[in-house]
Amino acid sequence: MTAKQPPHPYDPKPVLDLIASIEADLQRLKGLVEQQVEKFDPANPHNKAQDGKLTEEGVECCYRMFDEGKSRYSVAQQMKISFAAASHRFNNWRKLGGSKRQRTLLG
């Protein structure tokens, strides 16, 4: 009969270090995603220029709301623009391919 060998000693430090590294990476990723979510804000003052017209960010914000299925009325209210302006943006959004359009980055 052969004697049982003792189990290999287990060092948890490398595993704990890896978990800590993964957690740190996830926190950084979460921060980046949260920043993107914050930028998609209909009430953000950067959505409008001083003359009251929509900036590129404002136009993209409208388009993203249409991507989500929001109505022109809802977009008009949330963006604080006229229904006619929301309708104009809706028609442009459709011409660009609707929800299949090429999204632009929000700055």
C-alpha positions as CSV (number, residue, x, y, z in Angstrom):
1,M,0.0,0.0,0.0
2,T,1.3,3.4,-0.9
3,A,1.1,6.4,1.4
4,K,-1.1,9.3,0.5
5,Q,0.8,12.4,-0.5
6,P,-0.2,15.5,1.3
7,P,-2.1,18.1,-0.7
8,H,-0.1,20.8,-2.4
9,P,0.1,23.9,-0.3
10,Y,-2.3,26.5,-1.6
11,D,-1.2,30.1,-1.7
12,P,-4.3,32.4,-2.0
13,K,-2.3,35.6,-2.6
14,P,-2.1,35.3,-6.4
15,V,-5.8,34.6,-6.7
16,L,-6.7,37.5,-4.4
17,D,-4.3,39.8,-6.3
18,L,-6.0,38.8,-9.5
19,I,-9.5,39.4,-8.1
20,A,-8.4,42.9,-6.8
21,S,-7.0,43.7,-10.3
22,I,-10.2,42.6,-12.0
23,E,-12.3,44.6,-9.5
24,A,-10.2,47.7,-10.2
25,D,-10.6,47.3,-13.9
26,L,-14.4,46.9,-13.5
27,Q,-14.5,50.1,-11.4
28,R,-12.7,52.0,-14.2
29,L,-15.0,50.5,-16.8
30,K,-18.1,51.4,-14.7
31,G,-16.8,55.0,-14.4
32,L,-16.4,55.3,-18.2
33,V,-19.9,53.9,-18.9
34,E,-21.4,56.2,-16.2
35,Q,-19.7,59.2,-17.9
36,Q,-21.3,58.2,-21.2
37,V,-24.7,57.9,-19.6
38,E,-24.4,61.3,-18.0
39,K,-23.6,62.9,-21.3
40,F,-26.9,61.6,-22.8
41,D,-29.0,64.1,-20.8
42,P,-31.8,66.1,-22.6
43,A,-31.5,68.8,-20.0
44,N,-27.8,69.3,-20.4
45,P,-27.1,73.0,-21.3
46,H,-24.5,72.0,-23.8
47,N,-27.4,70.7,-26.0
48,K,-28.2,74.3,-27.1
49,A,-26.2,77.1,-28.4
50,Q,-26.6,80.7,-27.2
51,D,-29.0,81.4,-30.0
52,G,-31.3,78.6,-28.8
53,K,-30.5,76.2,-31.6
54,L,-29.4,72.7,-30.9
55,T,-25.7,71.9,-30.9
56,E,-24.3,68.7,-32.4
57,E,-24.7,67.1,-29.0
58,G,-28.3,68.3,-28.8
59,V,-29.1,66.8,-32.2
60,E,-27.5,63.5,-31.2
61,C,-29.4,63.6,-28.0
62,C,-32.7,64.0,-29.9
63,Y,-31.7,61.1,-32.2
64,R,-30.9,58.8,-29.3
65,M,-34.2,59.5,-27.8
66,F,-35.8,58.6,-31.1
67,D,-33.6,55.5,-31.1
68,E,-35.3,54.6,-27.8
69,G,-38.7,54.9,-29.3
70,K,-39.6,58.3,-27.7
71,S,-42.3,60.4,-29.5
72,R,-41.7,63.8,-31.0
73,Y,-43.9,65.3,-28.3
74,S,-41.8,63.6,-25.6
75,V,-38.5,64.7,-27.2
76,A,-39.8,68.3,-27.5
77,Q,-40.8,68.4,-23.9
78,Q,-37.5,66.8,-22.5
79,M,-35.3,68.9,-24.8
80,K,-37.4,72.1,-24.2
81,I,-37.7,72.6,-28.0
82,S,-40.9,73.2,-30.1
83,F,-42.9,70.3,-31.5
84,A,-42.0,71.6,-35.0
85,A,-38.2,71.4,-34.1
86,A,-38.7,67.9,-32.8
87,S,-40.6,66.9,-36.0
88,H,-37.8,68.4,-38.1
89,R,-35.2,66.3,-36.1
90,F,-37.4,63.2,-36.4
91,N,-37.6,63.5,-40.2
92,N,-33.8,64.0,-40.4
93,W,-33.3,61.0,-38.1
94,R,-35.5,58.9,-40.4
95,K,-33.5,60.1,-43.5
96,L,-30.3,59.0,-41.7
97,G,-31.6,55.5,-41.3
98,G,-33.6,55.8,-38.0
99,S,-32.2,53.5,-35.3
100,K,-29.8,52.0,-37.8
101,R,-28.0,55.3,-38.4
102,Q,-24.4,55.9,-37.6
103,R,-24.2,57.3,-34.1
104,T,-21.9,60.2,-33.3
105,L,-20.0,60.4,-30.1
106,L,-21.2,62.8,-27.5
107,G,-18.4,65.2,-26.5
